[in-house]
């Protein structure tokens, strides 16, 4: 039986949310199917870029919150 993986399943694999049986099937597909491997690599690199992002509020927002907390 040939198993194909959706983009959602590839994302689940990147975040370690697939079962071990599904991971074995995915690893087989990654070794045999260039399109799936390319898609998986692309999604993995996007995850790496997202992991680099640091989201923090502007200093103005922090100052306003601090001022508001003083007035309570």
Chimera marker file (.cmm) of the C-alpha trace (Angstrom):
<marker_set name="trace">
<marker id="1" x="0.000" y="0.000" z="0.000" r="1" g="1" b="0" radius="0.5"/>
<marker id="2" x="1.343" y="3.412" z="-0.972" r="1" g="1" b="0" radius="0.5"/>
<marker id="3" x="0.767" y="5.994" z="1.714" r="1" g="1" b="0" radius="0.5"/>
<marker id="4" x="0.607" y="9.685" z="0.918" r="1" g="1" b="0" radius="0.5"/>
<marker id="5" x="0.910" y="12.478" z="3.417" r="1" g="1" b="0" radius="0.5"/>
<marker id="6" x="-1.013" y="15.727" z="3.501" r="1" g="1" b="0" radius="0.5"/>
<marker id="7" x="0.594" y="19.026" z="4.353" r="1" g="1" b="0" radius="0.5"/>
<marker id="8" x="-1.169" y="18.907" z="7.732" r="1" g="1" b="0" radius="0.5"/>
<marker id="9" x="0.407" y="15.538" z="8.480" r="1" g="1" b="0" radius="0.5"/>
<marker id="10" x="3.823" y="16.882" z="7.514" r="1" g="1" b="0" radius="0.5"/>
<marker id="11" x="3.342" y="19.775" z="9.932" r="1" g="1" b="0" radius="0.5"/>
<marker id="12" x="2.247" y="17.326" z="12.622" r="1" g="1" b="0" radius="0.5"/>
<marker id="13" x="5.453" y="15.361" z="12.008" r="1" g="1" b="0" radius="0.5"/>
<marker id="14" x="7.575" y="18.494" z="12.362" r="1" g="1" b="0" radius="0.5"/>
<marker id="15" x="5.948" y="19.153" z="15.730" r="1" g="1" b="0" radius="0.5"/>
<marker id="16" x="6.310" y="15.469" z="16.765" r="1" g="1" b="0" radius="0.5"/>
<marker id="17" x="2.568" y="14.825" z="16.789" r="1" g="1" b="0" radius="0.5"/>
<marker id="18" x="2.449" y="11.732" z="14.565" r="1" g="1" b="0" radius="0.5"/>
<marker id="19" x="2.382" y="8.216" z="15.922" r="1" g="1" b="0" radius="0.5"/>
<marker id="20" x="5.521" y="6.122" z="15.588" r="1" g="1" b="0" radius="0.5"/>
<marker id="21" x="3.879" y="4.003" z="12.871" r="1" g="1" b="0" radius="0.5"/>
<marker id="22" x="2.993" y="7.111" z="10.888" r="1" g="1" b="0" radius="0.5"/>
<marker id="23" x="6.539" y="8.437" z="11.313" r="1" g="1" b="0" radius="0.5"/>
<marker id="24" x="7.960" y="5.213" z="9.898" r="1" g="1" b="0" radius="0.5"/>
<marker id="25" x="5.680" y="5.592" z="6.872" r="1" g="1" b="0" radius="0.5"/>
<marker id="26" x="6.681" y="9.222" z="6.479" r="1" g="1" b="0" radius="0.5"/>
<marker id="27" x="10.385" y="8.410" z="6.647" r="1" g="1" b="0" radius="0.5"/>
<marker id="28" x="9.886" y="5.858" z="3.886" r="1" g="1" b="0" radius="0.5"/>
<marker id="29" x="8.077" y="8.437" z="1.768" r="1" g="1" b="0" radius="0.5"/>
<marker id="30" x="10.762" y="11.046" z="2.435" r="1" g="1" b="0" radius="0.5"/>
<marker id="31" x="13.381" y="8.625" z="1.112" r="1" g="1" b="0" radius="0.5"/>
<marker id="32" x="11.363" y="7.673" z="-1.974" r="1" g="1" b="0" radius="0.5"/>
<marker id="33" x="9.366" y="10.740" z="-2.984" r="1" g="1" b="0" radius="0.5"/>
<marker id="34" x="11.190" y="13.950" z="-3.892" r="1" g="1" b="0" radius="0.5"/>
<marker id="35" x="8.028" y="16.103" z="-3.759" r="1" g="1" b="0" radius="0.5"/>
<marker id="36" x="7.178" y="15.054" z="-0.213" r="1" g="1" b="0" radius="0.5"/>
<marker id="37" x="10.805" y="15.482" z="0.848" r="1" g="1" b="0" radius="0.5"/>
<marker id="38" x="10.958" y="18.950" z="-0.724" r="1" g="1" b="0" radius="0.5"/>
<marker id="39" x="7.673" y="19.981" z="0.911" r="1" g="1" b="0" radius="0.5"/>
<marker id="40" x="8.817" y="18.622" z="4.293" r="1" g="1" b="0" radius="0.5"/>
<marker id="41" x="12.148" y="20.469" z="4.050" r="1" g="1" b="0" radius="0.5"/>
<marker id="42" x="10.358" y="23.700" z="3.116" r="1" g="1" b="0" radius="0.5"/>
<marker id="43" x="7.948" y="23.401" z="6.057" r="1" g="1" b="0" radius="0.5"/>
<marker id="44" x="10.833" y="22.585" z="8.386" r="1" g="1" b="0" radius="0.5"/>
<marker id="45" x="12.747" y="25.694" z="7.296" r="1" g="1" b="0" radius="0.5"/>
<marker id="46" x="9.619" y="27.835" z="7.787" r="1" g="1" b="0" radius="0.5"/>
<marker id="47" x="9.306" y="26.452" z="11.325" r="1" g="1" b="0" radius="0.5"/>
<marker id="48" x="12.943" y="27.318" z="11.984" r="1" g="1" b="0" radius="0.5"/>
<marker id="49" x="12.324" y="30.902" z="10.845" r="1" g="1" b="0" radius="0.5"/>
<marker id="50" x="9.216" y="31.164" z="13.023" r="1" g="1" b="0" radius="0.5"/>
<marker id="51" x="11.181" y="29.867" z="15.999" r="1" g="1" b="0" radius="0.5"/>
<marker id="52" x="13.643" y="32.755" z="15.551" r="1" g="1" b="0" radius="0.5"/>
<marker id="53" x="10.946" y="35.388" z="15.934" r="1" g="1" b="0" radius="0.5"/>
<marker id="54" x="10.760" y="37.186" z="19.210" r="1" g="1" b="0" radius="0.5"/>
<marker id="55" x="7.514" y="38.948" z="19.799" r="1" g="1" b="0" radius="0.5"/>
<marker id="56" x="7.436" y="41.614" z="22.447" r="1" g="1" b="0" radius="0.5"/>
<marker id="57" x="5.319" y="44.703" z="23.015" r="1" g="1" b="0" radius="0.5"/>
<marker id="58" x="6.588" y="48.165" z="22.194" r="1" g="1" b="0" radius="0.5"/>
<marker id="59" x="8.055" y="50.089" z="25.104" r="1" g="1" b="0" radius="0.5"/>
<marker id="60" x="5.181" y="52.586" z="24.804" r="1" g="1" b="0" radius="0.5"/>
<marker id="61" x="2.666" y="49.835" z="25.550" r="1" g="1" b="0" radius="0.5"/>
<marker id="62" x="4.662" y="48.662" z="28.566" r="1" g="1" b="0" radius="0.5"/>
<marker id="63" x="4.865" y="52.224" z="29.891" r="1" g="1" b="0" radius="0.5"/>
<marker id="64" x="1.128" y="52.736" z="29.483" r="1" g="1" b="0" radius="0.5"/>
<marker id="65" x="0.385" y="49.508" z="31.338" r="1" g="1" b="0" radius="0.5"/>
<marker id="66" x="2.704" y="50.492" z="34.160" r="1" g="1" b="0" radius="0.5"/>
<marker id="67" x="1.068" y="53.911" z="34.414" r="1" g="1" b="0" radius="0.5"/>
<marker id="68" x="-2.358" y="52.363" z="34.429" r="1" g="1" b="0" radius="0.5"/>
<marker id="69" x="-1.375" y="49.901" z="37.156" r="1" g="1" b="0" radius="0.5"/>
<marker id="70" x="-0.164" y="52.792" z="39.331" r="1" g="1" b="0" radius="0.5"/>
<marker id="71" x="-3.548" y="54.523" z="39.030" r="1" g="1" b="0" radius="0.5"/>
<marker id="72" x="-5.524" y="51.556" z="40.351" r="1" g="1" b="0" radius="0.5"/>
<link id1="1" id2="2" r="1" g="1" b="0" radius="0.2"/>
<link id1="2" id2="3" r="1" g="1" b="0" radius="0.2"/>
<link id1="3" id2="4" r="1" g="1" b="0" radius="0.2"/>
<link id1="4" id2="5" r="1" g="1" b="0" radius="0.2"/>
<link id1="5" id2="6" r="1" g="1" b="0" radius="0.2"/>
<link id1="6" id2="7" r="1" g="1" b="0" radius="0.2"/>
<link id1="7" id2="8" r="1" g="1" b="0" radius="0.2"/>
<link id1="8" id2="9" r="1" g="1" b="0" radius="0.2"/>
<link id1="9" id2="10" r="1" g="1" b="0" radius="0.2"/>
<link id1="10" id2="11" r="1" g="1" b="0" radius="0.2"/>
<link id1="11" id2="12" r="1" g="1" b="0" radius="0.2"/>
<link id1="12" id2="13" r="1" g="1" b="0" radius="0.2"/>
<link id1="13" id2="14" r="1" g="1" b="0" radius="0.2"/>
<link id1="14" id2="15" r="1" g="1" b="0" radius="0.2"/>
<link id1="15" id2="16" r="1" g="1" b="0" radius="0.2"/>
<link id1="16" id2="17" r="1" g="1" b="0" radius="0.2"/>
<link id1="17" id2="18" r="1" g="1" b="0" radius="0.2"/>
<link id1="18" id2="19" r="1" g="1" b="0" radius="0.2"/>
<link id1="19" id2="20" r="1" g="1" b="0" radius="0.2"/>
<link id1="20" id2="21" r="1" g="1" b="0" radius="0.2"/>
<link id1="21" id2="22" r="1" g="1" b="0" radius="0.2"/>
<link id1="22" id2="23" r="1" g="1" b="0" radius="0.2"/>
<link id1="23" id2="24" r="1" g="1" b="0" radius="0.2"/>
<link id1="24" id2="25" r="1" g="1" b="0" radius="0.2"/>
<link id1="25" id2="26" r="1" g="1" b="0" radius="0.2"/>
<link id1="26" id2="27" r="1" g="1" b="0" radius="0.2"/>
<link id1="27" id2="28" r="1" g="1" b="0" radius="0.2"/>
<link id1="28" id2="29" r="1" g="1" b="0" radius="0.2"/>
<link id1="29" id2="30" r="1" g="1" b="0" radius="0.2"/>
<link id1="30" id2="31" r="1" g="1" b="0" radius="0.2"/>
<link id1="31" id2="32" r="1" g="1" b="0" radius="0.2"/>
<link id1="32" id2="33" r="1" g="1" b="0" radius="0.2"/>
<link id1="33" id2="34" r="1" g="1" b="0" radius="0.2"/>
<link id1="34" id2="35" r="1" g="1" b="0" radius="0.2"/>
<link id1="35" id2="36" r="1" g="1" b="0" radius="0.2"/>
<link id1="36" id2="37" r="1" g="1" b="0" radius="0.2"/>
<link id1="37" id2="38" r="1" g="1" b="0" radius="0.2"/>
<link id1="38" id2="39" r="1" g="1" b="0" radius="0.2"/>
<link id1="39" id2="40" r="1" g="1" b="0" radius="0.2"/>
<link id1="40" id2="41" r="1" g="1" b="0" radius="0.2"/>
<link id1="41" id2="42" r="1" g="1" b="0" radius="0.2"/>
<link id1="42" id2="43" r="1" g="1" b="0" radius="0.2"/>
<link id1="43" id2="44" r="1" g="1" b="0" radius="0.2"/>
<link id1="44" id2="45" r="1" g="1" b="0" radius="0.2"/>
<link id1="45" id2="46" r="1" g="1" b="0" radius="0.2"/>
<link id1="46" id2="47" r="1" g="1" b="0" radius="0.2"/>
<link id1="47" id2="48" r="1" g="1" b="0" radius="0.2"/>
<link id1="48" id2="49" r="1" g="1" b="0" radius="0.2"/>
<link id1="49" id2="50" r="1" g="1" b="0" radius="0.2"/>
<link id1="50" id2="51" r="1" g="1" b="0" radius="0.2"/>
<link id1="51" id2="52" r="1" g="1" b="0" radius="0.2"/>
<link id1="52" id2="53" r="1" g="1" b="0" radius="0.2"/>
<link id1="53" id2="54" r="1" g="1" b="0" radius="0.2"/>
<link id1="54" id2="55" r="1" g="1" b="0" radius="0.2"/>
<link id1="55" id2="56" r="1" g="1" b="0" radius="0.2"/>
<link id1="56" id2="57" r="1" g="1" b="0" radius="0.2"/>
<link id1="57" id2="58" r="1" g="1" b="0" radius="0.2"/>
<link id1="58" id2="59" r="1" g="1" b="0" radius="0.2"/>
<link id1="59" id2="60" r="1" g="1" b="0" radius="0.2"/>
<link id1="60" id2="61" r="1" g="1" b="0" radius="0.2"/>
<link id1="61" id2="62" r="1" g="1" b="0" radius="0.2"/>
<link id1="62" id2="63" r="1" g="1" b="0" radius="0.2"/>
<link id1="63" id2="64" r="1" g="1" b="0" radius="0.2"/>
<link id1="64" id2="65" r="1" g="1" b="0" radius="0.2"/>
<link id1="65" id2="66" r="1" g="1" b="0" radius="0.2"/>
<link id1="66" id2="67" r="1" g="1" b="0" radius="0.2"/>
<link id1="67" id2="68" r="1" g="1" b="0" radius="0.2"/>
<link id1="68" id2="69" r="1" g="1" b="0" radius="0.2"/>
<link id1="69" id2="70" r="1" g="1" b="0" radius="0.2"/>
<link id1="70" id2="71" r="1" g="1" b="0" radius="0.2"/>
<link id1="71" id2="72" r="1" g="1" b="0" radius="0.2"/>
</marker_set>
